Amino acid sequence: DRYITSRFLPDKAIDLMDEACAIARVQVDSKPEAVDVLERQKVQL
C-alpha cells in the first residue's frame, strides 16, 4: 500500500515530485542568513 504499484506515472511526474521534495529539504536544512554570515566571519578570524 505504500507504493503505487497498479498505476503508471510518467517520468516527468516523478521528476517533478523529486525536484519539489529536494527543494523543500534544502529549505528545511538551511540556516538563516544572519547565522551563516556570522559563522563565515568566525571562520575568517
MOVENTA-V49465 format. One record per residue. N is the residue number from 1. RES is the residue in one letter. SS is DSSP state (2 for helix, 1 for strand, 0 for the rest). OMEGA is omega in radians with two decimals (none if undefined). Layout:
((N:RES:SS:OMEGA) (N:RES:SS:OMEGA))
This chain:
((1:D:0:-3.07) (2:R:0:-3.09) (3:Y:0:3.10) (4:I:0:-3.09) (5:T:0:-3.04) (6:S:0:-3.11) (7:R:0:3.13) (8:F:0:3.05) (9:L:0:3.09) (10:P:0:-3.14) (11:D:2:-3.12) (12:K:2:3.12) (13:A:2:3.12) (14:I:2:3.09) (15:D:2:3.13) (16:L:2:3.11) (17:M:2:3.13) (18:D:2:3.13) (19:E:2:-3.13) (20:A:2:3.14) (21:C:2:3.11) (22:A:2:3.12) (23:I:2:3.13) (24:A:2:-3.13) (25:R:2:3.12) (26:V:2:3.14) (27:Q:2:3.14) (28:V:2:-3.07) (29:D:2:-3.06) (30:S:0:3.14) (31:K:0:3.02) (32:P:0:-3.06) (33:E:2:-3.12) (34:A:2:3.12) (35:V:2:3.14) (36:D:2:3.14) (37:V:2:3.14) (38:L:2:3.12) (39:E:2:3.10) (40:R:2:3.11) (41:Q:2:3.12) (42:K:2:-3.13) (43:V:2:-3.11) (44:Q:2:3.13) (45:L:0:none))
